[in-house]
Amino acid sequence: MAGMIPREFIDELINRTDIVELIDSKVPLKKAGKNYQACCPFHNEKSPSFTVSRDKQFYHCFGCGAHGNAVSFLMEYERLDFVDCIEELASMNGMDVPREETHQTPVQLQQQQKAIAQRKTDYELMGKISRFYQQQLKSGDNSHVAIEYLKNRGLTGETAKRFGIGYISDNWDGMMNQFAKNNELTQQLINLGMAIQGDKNRPYDRFRGRIMFPIHDKRGRVIGFGGRVIENGTPKYLNSPETRIYHKGQELYGLHEAKKACKNLTRLVVVEGYMDVVALAQHGVDYAVASLGTSTTEEQLNTLFRTVKEVICCYDGDRAGRDAAWRAMQNALPLMRDSFSLKFVFVPDGEDPDSLIREKGQAYFENMLDNAKPLSQFLFDQLMSDVDMSSLEGRSTLIEMFQPYLTKLPDSILKDSIINELANNFGTASEQLLTKLTQKQNQLGTAPKAKKIENKVTPVRLAIALLIEHPHIVIVIDNINILQHLNLPGVQLLNDLMRLCKNAPNIKTAQILEQYRDTTEGKQLSKLMCWQHNVEVEAAEAVFEDSIEKLCDQFLQLKTEELLQKARLNQINADEKQELQMLLNNL
């Protein structure tokens, strides 16, 4: 969608959102003094260490370190990207998200507004169609056939309702009769892939005689469908085509339902079909998704790793399933980080996840997932199967075959481990690799010391911490440029914050943090928000003013030392001598 979301709108949205009400609607909070507490939704714990402050509009977990404002919470909790999060918050507050109109002609602006309105009606129409299909499953023509089919597949009415499963009869215009009320709606249904333009300009239903599986986006809106034929017919599965709201390479069937079923997902299993996802959920494995008839794309994998750290690809054991796994592995290589885990498991020949879990049960299936093959082992096994490992030539060829895959992998312990494995078992050990790993261990070993230094109380840290917590205290400083010539770590950020608070007298803590989202300074500010400086609210102004005075004194001392050094070297001019004398008189 064209146009940036204006900063003023984001600030107003944060101002209207009460973080306590927002979080309490997702995670029940209990009053604890002036703040609120709960067990952290981002990691497992028995006693509450998750604190929410209404005054600061900020949350912080003393256990895992999670922290942020209302936007941060919704992004992490619902696994939304920034734009989707802003749209979701706006919807909660009954607001429409505006877009900046810079560099747009009146025609472009009109086209943009028309596109926004069109997408809104698209989502509404697809939602109505989904509800229509669900109603048809209950009481439509020959619905007993569909119900009997689902029962035979072991699905309960509760599972069908959870996934919004529906049905459409074999009539050519069952859906069109309900929704194609005029030419405009008819064309919209064609554009959304729900109807096909037939001969003699007579559109007809794309989906007929099928069990219908609605596909939801990250925000839970219906964007497409998959239809499974009930009786003999081809194709067995029919999917929505690409449309203006549905791009199959970017979506995952069942992800919305998995996130609703478990707010603390730790892993996701990728399967090939709609019925696999639904059957697994029916039997307790409610963290499965399907890649919508495509090999798992880089965009889909990116979405998966933004949601969980462990992804397991579960495919059929035939050649097609192994080819799909190989393509998924190649797409995943550029995304792999040390905290991510991609694994592979193949069901026995003649089985699929649906049939396997119905026959063997949840415990058997999850045990199979627990023993899935890691990416590195899968890569080694596949490449080693193509060469003669008993010969020097074969082992040399293996090392060469690894090169393009290693190139795709970002620098990581995983990449180093693969190189080490190759060097130790199929070539000559690499001293360069060992040096690199040693450096990594040394860096890990010094981290606690860095944290200790980071918590040291300095006038700059204390002034910044107080200012972001109580932005109004900037009023005690008459000249906000008083520190502009002081060259010390953190002073530039303090100067920027003082200008920001001075120019926006009503700015709130959460709004300040939002302005620094995804910046180095933003990370520093978030850490300071979690810092226990033990300065009471009543003393904030005085302590802030005292910190600024200390920095001014520090500036005068540094300037005096600089001029004295010039005087010792006989490099001082008349004006500087006069300035030095004034400084010495004031010390």
C-alpha positions as CSV (number, residue, x, y, z in Angstrom):
1,M,0.0,0.0,0.0
2,A,1.4,3.4,-1.0
3,G,2.2,6.1,1.5
4,M,3.8,6.1,4.9
5,I,1.8,6.2,8.1
6,P,2.1,9.7,9.6
7,R,4.1,9.9,12.8
8,E,1.4,12.1,14.3
9,F,-1.2,9.3,13.8
10,I,1.1,6.7,15.5
11,D,1.6,9.1,18.5
12,E,-2.2,9.7,18.8
13,L,-2.9,5.9,18.5
14,I,-0.4,5.2,21.3
15,N,-1.9,8.0,23.4
16,R,-5.4,6.5,23.0
17,T,-4.3,3.0,23.8
18,D,-4.2,2.1,27.5
19,I,-1.5,-0.6,27.7
20,V,-3.0,-2.1,30.9
21,E,-6.4,-2.6,29.2
22,L,-4.7,-4.0,26.0
23,I,-2.5,-6.5,27.8
24,D,-5.3,-7.4,30.3
25,S,-7.5,-8.4,27.4
26,K,-4.8,-11.0,26.3
27,V,-3.1,-11.8,29.6
28,P,-5.2,-11.3,32.9
29,L,-3.3,-8.8,35.1
30,K,-3.4,-8.4,38.9
31,K,-2.8,-5.1,40.7
32,A,0.5,-5.0,42.5
33,G,1.0,-1.6,44.1
34,K,0.8,1.1,41.5
35,N,1.6,-1.4,38.7
36,Y,0.1,-4.7,37.4
37,Q,1.6,-8.2,37.2
38,A,1.2,-11.5,35.5
39,C,3.1,-14.5,34.5
40,C,5.1,-13.6,31.4
41,P,3.4,-14.5,28.2
42,F,6.7,-14.7,26.4
43,H,8.3,-17.5,28.5
44,N,7.3,-20.2,30.9
45,E,7.3,-19.2,34.6
46,K,5.5,-20.2,37.8
47,S,5.7,-16.9,39.7
48,P,4.9,-13.5,38.0
49,S,7.8,-11.4,36.9
50,F,5.9,-9.5,34.1
51,T,5.1,-6.0,35.2
52,V,3.0,-3.4,33.4
53,S,3.0,0.3,34.3
54,R,0.0,2.5,33.5
55,D,2.0,5.6,34.3
56,K,4.9,4.7,31.9
57,Q,2.6,2.8,29.4
58,F,5.4,0.3,29.4
59,Y,5.8,-3.4,30.2
60,H,8.9,-5.3,31.4
61,C,9.6,-8.9,32.3
62,F,12.4,-9.3,34.9
63,G,12.7,-13.0,33.9
64,C,13.3,-12.9,30.2
65,G,13.8,-9.2,29.6
66,A,10.9,-8.7,27.2
67,H,9.8,-5.0,27.3
68,G,8.2,-2.2,25.3
69,N,5.1,-0.2,24.7
70,A,1.6,-1.2,23.4
71,V,2.9,-1.5,19.8
72,S,5.7,-3.8,20.9
73,F,3.4,-6.0,22.9
74,L,0.9,-6.5,20.1
75,M,3.7,-7.2,17.6
76,E,5.3,-9.8,19.8
77,Y,2.1,-11.4,21.3
78,E,0.1,-11.6,18.0
79,R,3.2,-12.0,15.8
80,L,2.2,-9.1,13.6
81,D,4.5,-6.9,11.5
82,F,4.5,-3.2,12.3
83,V,2.0,-2.1,9.7
84,D,-0.5,-4.9,10.6
85,C,0.0,-4.0,14.3
86,I,-0.9,-0.3,13.7
87,E,-3.9,-1.3,11.6
88,E,-5.0,-3.7,14.4
89,L,-4.6,-1.0,17.1
90,A,-6.4,1.5,15.0
91,S,-9.3,-0.9,14.5
92,M,-9.5,-1.4,18.3
93,N,-9.7,2.3,18.7
94,G,-12.3,2.9,15.9
95,M,-9.7,4.8,13.8
96,D,-8.8,4.6,10.1
97,V,-5.1,4.5,9.3
98,P,-4.2,7.5,7.1
99,R,-1.3,7.6,4.7
100,E,0.9,10.5,3.9
101,E,0.1,12.0,0.5
102,T,3.5,13.6,-0.4
103,H,4.6,13.4,-4.0
104,Q,1.2,12.2,-5.1
105,T,-0.9,13.7,-7.9
106,P,-4.7,14.0,-7.4
107,V,-5.1,11.1,-9.7
108,Q,-2.7,8.9,-7.8
109,L,-4.3,9.9,-4.5
110,Q,-7.7,9.0,-5.8
111,Q,-6.4,5.6,-7.1
112,Q,-4.9,4.9,-3.7
113,Q,-8.1,5.7,-1.8
114,K,-10.0,3.6,-4.2
115,A,-7.6,0.7,-3.7
116,I,-8.0,0.9,0.1
117,A,-11.8,0.9,-0.2
118,Q,-11.7,-2.0,-2.6
119,R,-9.6,-4.1,-0.3
120,K,-11.9,-3.4,2.6
121,T,-14.9,-4.6,0.6
122,D,-12.9,-7.6,-0.6
123,Y,-12.2,-8.8,2.9
124,E,-15.9,-8.2,3.9
125,L,-17.1,-10.2,0.9
126,M,-14.8,-13.1,1.5
127,G,-15.8,-13.3,5.1
128,K,-19.5,-13.4,4.1
129,I,-18.7,-16.2,1.6
130,S,-16.9,-18.2,4.3
131,R,-19.9,-17.9,6.6
132,F,-22.2,-18.9,3.8
133,Y,-20.1,-22.1,3.2
134,Q,-20.2,-22.9,6.9
135,Q,-24.0,-22.5,6.9
136,Q,-24.2,-24.8,3.8
137,L,-22.3,-27.5,5.7
138,K,-25.1,-27.4,8.3
139,S,-28.2,-27.3,6.1
140,G,-27.3,-27.0,2.4
141,D,-28.2,-29.3,-0.5
142,N,-26.7,-32.7,0.2
143,S,-24.9,-31.4,3.2
144,H,-25.3,-34.8,4.9
145,V,-22.8,-36.2,2.3
146,A,-20.2,-33.6,3.5
147,I,-20.9,-34.2,7.1
148,E,-20.6,-37.9,6.7
149,Y,-17.3,-37.5,4.9
150,L,-15.9,-35.3,7.7
151,K,-17.0,-37.8,10.3
152,N,-15.4,-40.6,8.4
153,R,-12.1,-38.6,8.5
154,G,-12.5,-38.5,12.3
155,L,-13.3,-34.8,12.6
156,T,-15.6,-33.4,15.2
157,G,-18.0,-30.5,14.8
158,E,-15.9,-28.5,17.2
159,T,-12.8,-28.9,15.0
160,A,-14.8,-28.0,11.9
161,K,-16.0,-24.9,13.6
162,R,-12.5,-23.9,14.8
163,F,-11.2,-24.0,11.3
164,G,-14.3,-22.5,9.7
165,I,-14.8,-25.6,7.5
166,G,-17.7,-25.3,5.1
167,Y,-19.3,-27.0,2.1
168,I,-20.7,-26.1,-1.3
169,S,-23.0,-28.3,-3.3
170,D,-22.3,-29.4,-6.9
171,N,-24.6,-26.8,-8.4
172,W,-22.9,-24.5,-10.9
173,D,-24.1,-21.3,-9.3
174,G,-24.8,-22.1,-5.6
175,M,-22.5,-19.3,-4.4
176,M,-23.2,-16.9,-7.3
177,N,-26.9,-17.0,-6.6
178,Q,-26.2,-15.8,-3.1
179,F,-23.7,-13.0,-3.8
180,A,-23.7,-12.0,-7.5
181,K,-26.5,-9.4,-7.1
182,N,-25.3,-7.0,-9.8
183,N,-22.6,-6.7,-12.4
184,E,-20.2,-5.0,-10.0
185,L,-20.4,-7.8,-7.5
186,T,-20.1,-10.4,-10.2
187,Q,-16.9,-8.9,-11.4
188,Q,-15.6,-8.7,-7.9
189,L,-16.3,-12.4,-7.4
190,I,-14.4,-13.1,-10.6
191,N,-11.5,-10.9,-9.5
192,L,-11.3,-12.6,-6.1
193,G,-11.1,-16.0,-7.8
194,M,-14.5,-17.2,-6.5
195,A,-16.1,-17.3,-9.9
196,I,-15.0,-18.2,-13.5
197,Q,-16.0,-16.2,-16.5
198,G,-17.9,-18.8,-18.6
199,D,-19.0,-18.9,-22.2
200,K,-21.6,-16.4,-23.3
201,N,-20.7,-14.1,-20.4
202,R,-22.2,-16.5,-17.8
203,P,-19.9,-16.7,-14.8
204,Y,-20.2,-19.8,-12.6
205,D,-18.8,-21.0,-9.2
206,R,-15.1,-22.0,-9.2
207,F,-15.8,-24.3,-6.2
208,R,-18.5,-26.9,-6.6
209,G,-19.2,-30.2,-4.7
210,R,-16.3,-29.6,-2.2
211,I,-15.4,-29.3,1.4
212,M,-14.3,-25.7,1.8
213,F,-11.3,-24.6,3.9
214,P,-11.0,-20.8,4.4
215,I,-7.5,-19.4,4.3
216,H,-6.8,-16.6,6.8
217,D,-4.1,-13.9,6.8
218,K,-2.2,-12.8,9.9
219,R,-5.1,-10.7,11.0
220,G,-7.6,-13.5,10.7
221,R,-9.3,-12.1,7.5
222,V,-10.4,-14.7,4.9
223,I,-8.3,-14.1,1.8
224,G,-8.9,-17.4,-0.2
225,F,-10.1,-21.0,-0.1
226,G,-9.0,-24.5,-0.6
227,G,-11.7,-27.0,-1.8
228,R,-11.4,-30.8,-1.3
229,V,-13.6,-32.9,-3.6
230,I,-15.9,-35.3,-1.7
231,E,-16.5,-38.0,-4.3
232,N,-14.4,-39.0,-7.3
233,G,-13.3,-36.0,-9.3
234,T,-10.3,-34.0,-10.3
235,P,-8.4,-32.1,-9.1
236,K,-8.6,-33.6,-5.6
237,Y,-7.7,-30.2,-4.2
238,L,-8.7,-26.9,-5.8
239,N,-7.1,-23.7,-4.6
240,S,-7.9,-20.0,-5.0
241,P,-5.8,-18.4,-7.7
242,E,-3.6,-15.4,-7.0
243,T,-5.7,-12.3,-6.4
244,R,-5.2,-8.7,-5.1
245,I,-5.6,-9.9,-1.5
246,Y,-4.2,-13.5,-1.8
247,H,-0.6,-14.4,-2.6
248,K,-0.1,-18.0,-1.8
249,G,3.7,-17.8,-1.6
250,Q,3.3,-15.5,1.4
251,E,0.6,-17.2,3.4
252,L,0.4,-20.3,5.5
253,Y,-2.8,-22.3,6.0
254,G,-3.5,-22.9,9.7
255,L,-1.1,-20.3,11.1
256,H,-3.9,-18.0,12.4
257,E,-5.6,-21.0,14.1
258,A,-2.3,-22.2,15.6
259,K,-1.6,-18.8,17.1
260,K,-5.1,-18.7,18.6
261,A,-4.8,-22.2,20.0
262,C,-1.4,-21.5,21.7
263,K,-0.2,-18.0,22.7
264,N,3.3,-19.4,23.6
265,L,4.1,-21.4,20.5
266,T,7.6,-22.9,20.6
267,R,7.6,-24.8,17.3
268,L,5.6,-25.2,14.1
269,V,5.3,-28.3,11.9
270,V,4.9,-27.7,8.1
271,V,2.8,-30.3,6.3
272,E,1.5,-30.5,2.7
273,G,-2.3,-30.5,2.9
274,Y,-5.3,-28.8,4.6
275,M,-6.6,-32.1,6.0
276,D,-3.2,-32.8,7.4
277,V,-3.4,-29.6,9.4
278,V,-6.9,-30.2,10.6
279,A,-6.4,-33.8,11.5
280,L,-3.3,-33.1,13.5
281,A,-5.2,-30.4,15.4
282,Q,-8.0,-32.8,16.0
283,H,-5.5,-35.2,17.7
284,G,-3.8,-32.6,19.8
285,V,-1.0,-31.4,17.5
286,D,-2.4,-27.9,17.1
287,Y,0.7,-26.3,15.8
288,A,0.7,-27.5,12.2
289,V,0.5,-25.3,9.1
290,A,0.4,-26.0,5.3
291,S,2.2,-24.2,2.5
292,L,-0.8,-24.0,0.2
293,G,0.3,-26.2,-2.6
294,T,3.7,-24.6,-3.1
295,S,7.1,-25.7,-2.0
296,T,7.7,-23.8,1.2
297,T,8.9,-20.4,0.1
298,E,11.5,-18.0,1.6
299,E,8.7,-15.6,2.5
300,Q,6.7,-18.4,4.3
301,L,9.9,-19.5,6.1
302,N,10.5,-15.9,7.2
303,T,7.0,-15.8,8.6
304,L,7.6,-19.1,10.4
305,F,10.8,-18.0,12.0
306,R,9.3,-14.7,13.1
307,T,6.7,-16.8,15.0
308,V,8.8,-19.6,16.5
309,K,12.5,-20.6,16.7
310,E,11.9,-24.3,15.7
311,V,10.3,-25.3,12.4
312,I,9.9,-29.0,11.4
313,C,9.0,-29.9,7.8
314,C,7.0,-33.1,7.8
315,Y,6.5,-34.5,4.2
316,D,5.6,-37.7,2.5
317,G,8.5,-40.1,2.2
318,D,8.2,-40.4,-1.6
319,R,10.3,-38.6,-4.2
320,A,7.9,-35.7,-4.4
321,G,8.1,-35.2,-0.6
322,R,11.9,-35.3,-0.5
323,D,12.1,-32.9,-3.4
324,A,9.8,-30.5,-1.5
325,A,12.0,-30.8,1.6
326,W,15.1,-30.1,-0.5
327,R,13.6,-26.9,-1.9
328,A,12.5,-25.8,1.5
329,M,16.0,-26.3,2.9
330,Q,17.5,-24.2,0.1
331,N,15.0,-21.4,0.7
332,A,15.8,-21.5,4.4
333,L,19.6,-21.3,4.2
334,P,19.8,-17.5,3.9
335,L,17.5,-17.1,6.9
336,M,19.3,-19.4,9.3
337,R,20.6,-17.8,12.5
338,D,22.1,-19.5,15.6
339,S,18.8,-19.3,17.5
340,F,16.8,-20.9,14.6
341,S,16.3,-24.6,14.1
342,L,15.0,-26.2,10.9
343,K,14.4,-30.0,10.9
344,F,13.0,-32.6,8.6
345,V,10.9,-35.7,9.1
346,F,9.3,-38.1,6.5
347,V,6.2,-40.2,7.1
348,P,6.4,-43.9,6.0
349,D,5.5,-44.7,2.4
350,G,1.8,-44.9,1.8
351,E,1.0,-42.7,4.8
352,D,0.5,-39.0,5.3
353,P,0.3,-37.0,8.6
354,D,-3.5,-37.3,8.5
355,S,-3.6,-41.1,8.3
356,L,-0.6,-41.6,10.5
357,I,-1.9,-39.7,13.5
358,R,-5.3,-41.3,13.2
359,E,-3.7,-44.7,13.2
360,K,-0.8,-44.2,15.7
361,G,-2.0,-41.3,17.9
362,Q,-0.5,-38.0,19.2
363,A,2.3,-39.5,21.3
364,Y,3.7,-41.5,18.4
365,F,3.5,-38.6,16.0
366,E,5.1,-36.1,18.4
367,N,7.9,-38.6,19.2
368,M,8.6,-38.7,15.5
369,L,8.8,-34.9,15.4
370,D,11.1,-34.9,18.5
371,N,13.5,-37.2,16.5
372,A,13.4,-35.1,13.3
373,K,16.6,-34.7,11.3
374,P,18.4,-31.3,11.7
375,L,19.1,-29.2,8.6
376,S,22.9,-30.0,8.7
377,Q,22.4,-33.7,8.9
378,F,19.7,-33.6,6.1
379,L,22.2,-31.6,3.9
380,F,25.0,-34.1,4.6
381,D,22.9,-37.1,4.0
382,Q,21.5,-35.8,0.7
383,L,24.9,-34.7,-0.8
384,M,26.7,-37.8,0.5
385,S,24.2,-40.1,-1.3
386,D,25.3,-38.6,-4.6
387,V,29.1,-39.4,-4.3
388,D,31.3,-42.3,-3.7
389,M,32.5,-41.6,-0.1
390,S,35.0,-44.5,-0.2
391,S,37.4,-42.6,-2.6
392,L,39.5,-39.5,-2.2
393,E,37.9,-38.2,-5.4
394,G,34.4,-38.6,-3.9
395,R,35.3,-36.8,-0.7
396,S,36.8,-34.0,-2.6
397,T,33.7,-33.7,-4.8
398,L,31.6,-33.6,-1.6
399,I,33.5,-30.5,-0.3
400,E,33.0,-28.8,-3.7
401,M,29.3,-29.7,-3.7
402,F,28.9,-28.0,-0.3
403,Q,30.3,-24.6,-1.5
404,P,27.1,-23.1,-2.9
405,Y,25.1,-24.0,0.2
406,L,27.7,-22.6,2.5
407,T,27.7,-19.4,0.5
408,K,24.0,-19.0,1.2
409,L,24.4,-19.5,4.9
410,P,25.0,-16.4,7.0
411,D,28.0,-16.3,9.4
412,S,26.9,-18.4,12.4
413,I,27.9,-21.3,14.7
414,L,25.9,-23.6,12.4
415,K,28.0,-22.6,9.4
416,D,31.3,-22.9,11.3
417,S,30.2,-26.4,12.6
418,I,29.5,-27.6,9.0
419,I,32.9,-26.3,7.9
420,N,34.5,-28.0,10.9
421,E,32.7,-31.3,10.1
422,L,33.9,-31.1,6.5
423,A,37.5,-30.2,7.4
424,N,37.9,-32.9,10.1
425,N,36.2,-35.8,8.3
426,F,36.6,-35.1,4.6
427,G,39.6,-32.8,4.3
428,T,42.3,-30.9,6.3
429,A,41.4,-29.2,9.6
430,S,41.1,-25.4,9.3
431,E,43.1,-23.4,11.8
432,Q,41.3,-20.3,10.6
433,L,38.0,-21.9,11.7
434,L,39.3,-22.7,15.1
435,T,40.5,-19.2,15.6
436,K,37.1,-17.8,14.6
437,L,35.3,-20.1,17.1
438,T,37.7,-19.2,19.9
439,Q,37.0,-15.5,19.2
440,K,33.3,-16.2,19.5
441,Q,33.8,-17.9,22.9
442,N,35.9,-15.0,24.1
443,Q,33.2,-12.6,23.1
444,L,30.6,-14.6,25.0
445,G,32.8,-14.8,28.1
446,T,33.1,-11.0,28.3
447,A,29.4,-10.2,28.0
448,P,28.7,-10.2,31.8
449,K,31.4,-7.6,32.4
450,A,30.0,-5.4,29.7
451,K,26.6,-5.6,31.4
452,K,28.1,-4.5,34.7
453,I,29.6,-1.4,33.1
454,E,26.4,-0.7,31.4
455,N,24.6,-0.4,34.7
456,K,27.0,2.2,36.1
457,V,25.2,5.4,37.3
458,T,26.4,8.4,35.4
459,P,24.8,11.9,35.1
460,V,24.0,11.2,31.4
461,R,22.3,7.8,32.0
462,L,20.4,9.2,35.0
463,A,19.2,12.3,33.1
464,I,18.0,10.2,30.1
465,A,16.3,7.7,32.3
466,L,14.4,10.4,34.2
467,L,13.5,12.3,31.0
468,I,12.0,9.4,29.1
469,E,10.1,8.4,32.2
470,H,8.9,11.9,33.0
471,P,9.1,14.0,29.8
472,H,7.6,17.1,31.4
473,I,10.7,17.7,33.6
474,V,12.5,19.2,30.7
475,I,10.7,22.5,31.7
476,V,13.4,23.0,34.4
477,I,16.0,23.6,31.7
478,D,15.7,27.1,30.2
479,N,18.4,26.6,27.5
480,I,18.1,23.1,26.0
481,N,21.3,23.7,23.9
482,I,23.3,24.1,27.1
483,L,25.1,20.8,26.4
484,Q,25.5,21.0,22.7
485,H,29.3,21.4,22.9
486,L,29.9,18.6,25.4
487,N,31.4,15.6,23.6
488,L,30.7,12.7,25.9
489,P,29.0,9.3,25.2
490,G,25.2,9.7,25.4
491,V,25.1,13.5,25.4
492,Q,23.9,13.7,21.8
493,L,21.0,11.4,22.6
494,L,20.2,13.5,25.7
495,N,20.2,16.7,23.6
496,D,17.9,15.1,21.0
497,L,15.5,14.0,23.8
498,M,15.5,17.4,25.4
499,R,14.6,19.1,22.1
500,L,11.9,16.4,21.4
501,C,10.3,16.9,24.9
502,K,10.6,20.7,24.7
503,N,8.9,20.8,21.2
504,A,6.1,18.4,22.3
505,P,5.2,19.3,25.8
506,N,2.5,16.6,26.1
507,I,4.6,13.8,24.7
508,K,4.4,10.5,26.6
509,T,7.0,7.9,27.4
510,A,5.5,5.3,25.0
511,Q,5.5,7.9,22.2
512,I,9.1,8.6,22.7
513,L,10.1,5.0,22.6
514,E,8.0,4.5,19.4
515,Q,9.9,7.3,17.7
516,Y,13.1,5.4,18.3
517,R,11.8,2.0,17.3
518,D,14.3,-0.3,15.5
519,T,17.3,2.1,16.2
520,T,20.4,1.7,18.3
521,E,19.2,4.6,20.4
522,G,15.8,2.9,20.8
523,K,17.5,-0.2,22.3
524,Q,19.4,2.0,24.8
525,L,16.3,3.8,25.8
526,S,14.4,0.5,26.4
527,K,17.2,-0.7,28.6
528,L,17.1,2.5,30.6
529,M,13.3,2.2,31.0
530,C,14.0,-1.1,32.8
531,W,16.7,0.4,35.0
532,Q,15.8,0.6,38.7
533,H,17.3,4.1,39.5
534,N,15.3,4.5,42.7
535,V,14.5,8.1,42.1
536,E,11.0,9.0,43.5
537,V,8.5,10.8,41.2
538,E,8.5,13.8,43.6
539,A,12.3,14.2,43.3
540,A,12.6,13.6,39.5
541,E,12.8,17.3,38.5
542,A,15.5,18.1,41.1
543,V,17.6,15.1,40.3
544,F,17.3,15.8,36.6
545,E,18.3,19.4,37.1
546,D,21.2,18.3,39.3
547,S,22.4,15.8,36.6
548,I,22.4,18.6,33.9
549,E,24.3,20.8,36.3
550,K,26.9,18.1,36.8
551,L,27.3,17.7,33.1
552,C,27.7,21.5,32.7
553,D,30.4,21.4,35.4
554,Q,32.1,18.5,33.6
555,F,32.0,20.6,30.4
556,L,33.6,23.6,32.2
557,Q,36.3,21.3,33.6
558,L,37.1,19.8,30.2
559,K,37.2,23.2,28.6
560,T,39.5,24.6,31.3
561,E,41.9,21.7,31.0
562,E,41.9,22.2,27.2
563,L,42.8,25.9,27.5
564,L,45.4,25.2,30.2
565,Q,47.1,22.7,28.0
566,K,47.2,25.3,25.2
567,A,48.7,27.8,27.6
568,R,51.4,25.3,28.7
569,L,52.3,24.9,25.0
570,N,52.2,28.6,24.4
571,Q,49.5,28.1,21.8
572,I,46.7,30.2,23.4
573,N,45.4,33.4,21.8
574,A,44.1,36.6,23.6
575,D,40.4,35.6,23.4
576,E,41.2,32.1,24.8
577,K,43.3,33.7,27.6
578,Q,40.3,35.8,28.6
579,E,38.0,32.8,28.5
580,L,40.4,30.8,30.6
581,Q,40.5,33.5,33.2
582,M,36.7,33.6,33.5
583,L,36.6,29.8,33.8
584,L,39.2,29.8,36.6
585,N,37.4,32.5,38.4
586,N,34.2,30.4,38.4
587,L,35.8,27.2,39.5
